[in-house]
Amino acid sequence: MKWFGEFPRFGLRLTRWGAVYLVGMLLLGLAAVNTGNNALVLLFGLATGSFIVSGTWSRQVLGGAGGEVVLPRRLFAGRTEPLDVTLTNGSRLFPAYGLAVHDGENRRVLFEPLLAAGATARRVAWLRAPRRGWREIGPWRLEVVLPLGFFVKTKELTPARRMLVYPALSGGRQELLGAPGGSPGEDRAGERGREGEVRELRDYRDGDERRQIHWKQSARQGRLIAVDREAMAPDPLFVVVDPRLPEGAGGRSRDRLEALISEAASMVVARLENGLPVGVVVGRRVIGPLTGMESLDPLMRPLAEVEPLPADAPPPAPHRRVASIVLSVRGEPQ
């Protein structure tokens, strides 16, 4: 038991019950002194002793307890993400009671009623970021109230971390996610018998499309001949966000811009999940085109960091002559 030695830095807050108890102790002490009643003196001693025991016990629990909060790699606005929380009890003799983990806004995200001596517990808590952009996440604090709840003692588990929160993902405009070339998930690279170099000629089989028939070779050999062609690389798509707001734009225009940014983020995620190349143009920043979910971070960063611009700001940066979808508050998507 760590009765001696330096105790780690901790916060101390008197609870309402603790304040009531202190006032009661004061009144009881005055009554015991003024009356000389042995029963009142005994009660005052018990009240004082319980106050000391409570403070010492909670101090010991907090001193032996520790842990860590592991934040998710990515945060999307409006989406609840899991947190990996580890709690430890460093005491070899005494269990830890009433451990609560609080976030940077002092909301309780986890409560562990009992942790055995020398034990470690892994739990899952939840985090929800309301808005995109750079945010201070945390710090995460460990709180001890028990056994009698006179004071709340806290210490820091994990310091605050500055994280980039990605835009919220929306379900709208799904008809555009696969453009150009069809619906989401349709990858023209996997289709046969359309464009591309000839890979082989073979006998026609049940299930082949009629467009795969090579009519000249079929006429020469007197049987149906099918042609397989090399896969074609899918066409890239640029998602262009124009952050300029009209003159005199109010809160409604800003909300509309946020909705367009969410739509752009949704398009990017959908194409990456389907293995389709996608690029992002936000103002003067051009990223891509890139493929694969490993490219999510560089593509999401400009969408997360974009800020509204005045109407006279330069238009979005020009990009290569490839298919694009332009999202702008100044007019309907082009």
Buried (B, 14 or more C-beta within 10 A) or exposed (E): EEEEEEEEEBEEEEBEEBEEBBEEBEEBBEBBEEEEEEEBBEBBEEBEEBBEEBBEBBBBBBBBBBBEBEBBEBBBBBBEBEBEBBBBBEBEEBBBBBBBBBBBEEEEBBEBEEBEEBEEBEBEBEBEBEEBBEBEBBBBBBBBBBBBBBBBBBBBBBEEBEBBBBBBBBEEBBEBBBBBBEEBEEBBBEBBBEEBEEEEEEEBEEEBEEEBBBEEBBEEEEEBBBBBBEBBEBBBBBBBBBBBBEEEBEEEBEEBBBBBBBBBBBBBBBBBBBBBBBBBBBBEBBBBBBBEEEBBEEBBBBBBEBEBBEEEBEBBEEBEEEEBBBBBBEEEBE
